[in-house]
Amino acid sequence: MKDIRILIVEDEPTIARNLAMIVQSRGYKVAAIVYDQLEARDKLSQELTDLVLLDINLGGNFDGLEIGKLISERYHLPFIYITSYADENTISQAKVTHPSGYIVKPFEDRDVFAAIEIAWYNAHHQSDSGLNRESINQRLSSPLTKKEFAVLQDLMQGKTYAQIAAEHYITINTVNSHIKHIYSKLGAKNKIEVFNFVNQ
């Protein structure tokens, strides 16, 4: 639990440092602190992050909502909005990006800690699919990447290759490549064997 790497996306350096201190005081790791949308996109693409603390209003713009949408659709990571805005319009825009939490500034240390704990627990105890990347990877000599696990989740939900490609903004050839890697790592020859491995 405490080995999770948290990316902090916050354009106010003082608040960013405060969040980093809270994160580290609870035994978590800070993957990075970034201050704008471009830096956030770059860090997310490196796949070195397990959870994101995300300011909605970056540099006077609501760029955090775009990052939230990107995380939800492409990276499938738990993320928590941290913002000064609690009006109905902002919350309405935020909730459709499927955040794991919403913290209103000013916040207490315990608010951040509780939000992280709940977001992490919910992300790794998904009652709808029952899939847990950590428990699956413990049984593998070569662990699944975050992207492979996301594709595996989609596969288990019965989505077609075309649906998976559209959801992850990748080509069908790339989906094929991910699925070949999944089959290889799980020692499976077909979808039934994948299902059997996951459910054993």
N, C-alpha and C positions, 0 to 999 in steps of 0.2 A: 504493500500500500504506500509506504513512505518513499519508495523509489520513483514515484511518478514525477515526470518532468513537466513543469508548468510554464507556459509561455505567457508573458505579461504584455498586453498591448494597451498602452496608456500614454497619452501625449503630454501629461503633466509629470515632469521628472520627480517631483517631491512625492506625489501619490504613487508613482511607479516604484520608487525606492521603498516606500512604506509597505506596499503590497509584497515586494521581494522579502522584506524583513519578516512579515507575517508568515509567508510561505516557508521560509527557511527555519523560523522559530518552531514550526510544527513538524519539521523533519522532512519536508518536501524539497525537491530540487528545482531551481530556477533554470529552465531551458534557455531563456533569453528574455531581455527587456527590449521591446521595440516601440517606436513612437509614432509610426504612421502606417498607412495601408500597404505601401510598397514593401516596407520592411517585414510586415506581418506575412504578406504573401510569400516572400522569399524564405522566411523561417519555416512556414508551414510546408513548403515544397520539399524541405530537407527531411521531413518525417522524423524529427527528433523531439516531438512534443506529444504528450499524453493528454493534456488538458489545457484550456486557454481561459485566462481572465481577460475580458475584452471590454474596453471603453467604447461606448456607442458614438460619442462625439469626439472624433479625432480631428484636430486642427480646425475646429469651427464647423466641420461638416459631419454628417451622420454616416461617415465611412465605415464605422464599426458594424452597421447593419449589413453592409455588403460583405464584410469579412465573415460575419456570422452565417450568412447564406452560403458562402463558399465552404466554410467548415462543415456545415450541415450536409451539403450536397456532395462534396468531393472528398473530404477527409474523415467524416464520420467520427469526430472527436467530441467529447463533452466540452461545452464552453459556457461560461457564466458572464453575463453582461454586468458591468459595473458602471453606473451612470448617475448623473445628477437629475436626470429626467424621469419623472414618474407620472407624466400626464397620459391621458387615455390614448392620444394619437401615437405617442412614442411606443407605449406598451403594445398597442395593436400592431404596429410595424415590426416590433421585436419578436412577438410571439410566433409569427408565421415562419421565422427562421429556426424555430425549435431549439431555443437555448435550454441548458440544463439548470439554469438559475438566473436570478435577476437581483442584484444588490444596488440599493440606492445610497449615494453619497450624501452626507458623511457616514462612514460605516465603522463598526467596531471590529476588532480582531476576530472575535468569536463569530461574527456574521460571515466573514470570509472563510474561516475554518469550517463552519457548519455547511456552507454552500459547496465547498470542495468535497467534503466527505460524502454528502448526499449525491452530488453529481457523479462522483466516481463509483459509488455503490450502484446507483441506478444504471450507469453505462455498462457495468459488468455483471449485472444480474437481470438480464432482460427476460421478463416473463413471457414475452410473445415468441421469441425464437429459442430461448434457452442456450444460446451460444455464448461462450465465454472464451475469448482469444487466449487468455493466460492459461486456462485449464487445458485447452487443445494443444497449445505450444509445449506444455510440459510433457506431452506424449510424443513429441516430434524431435528428431535429431536436427532437422533444419526448420526453424520456426516460420510461421506465416507472417508476412509483412502486414502492415495495417491495410493496405490496398487489397491484398489477397484475402484477408479476413472479411473485408467489406463485400468483396465479390462472392465469397463463400456464403455470407448471410443472404445475399440476393438469390443465390442459387438455391439455398434451402427454402426460400420463400416461393420458389417456383417461377421466378422471373426468367424471361427469355434472354438470349444473348443480346438481342437488339435493345431490350429494355434496360439491361445492365449497362450497355454502351452509352445509351442516352442519359442515364442517370449519373454516370461518372464522367461524362464528356470525353469518352475515349472511343476508339474504333472497335468494330467487332473483332478484328484481328488481335487487338490488344486484349480484349476479353478472352479470346481463345488462348492467348499466351498465359494470362493469369490463371485460367482454369487448368491448363496443362501443368503449371507449376504446383497448383493446389493438389491435383491428382497425384503428381509425383511425390510431394511431401507427405501426403496421407497414405501413400502406397495403394491408391485406388485405381481401378480401371474404368469405372463408370460412376454415374450419379448415385446408383443404389449403394455401391461400396462407400461412397462419400457419406451418405446418410447413415449407414451402419457405423462408420468410424465415429462420426460426430455424436451419435446417440448411444454409443456403448458405455 
